Amino acid sequence: MDAGAIIELNDRGARAPIRLRLNADAAVRLTDAARRFAQDRKLAVSIVVVDVAGHFLNGVRMDGAPFGTFDVARGKAIASVAT
């Protein structure tokens, strides 16, 4: 399944909240886009993508990013799922 928002209708035909489904290929594309965004701004960061359950899908620590930033990025990604 490709990445994309899935809009569901409730029993009255109204739109329900959007849920995003990601697969491994979509996670790689998101990570690559974020890496290019950071490179364009001359930033060295760590990037982590998780699914809606908080499971790791993809991540990268760019050259020059401090060692601990990957763990921080993973923690923030997981925390974003919990909110």
PyMOL commands that set and color helices and strands:
alter all, ss='L'
color gray80, all
select helices_A, chain A and resi 24-40+69-82
alter helices_A, ss='H'
color red, helices_A
select strands_A, chain A and resi 4-6+19-21+46-50+56-61
alter strands_A, ss='S'
color yellow, strands_A
deselect
rebuild
show_as cartoon
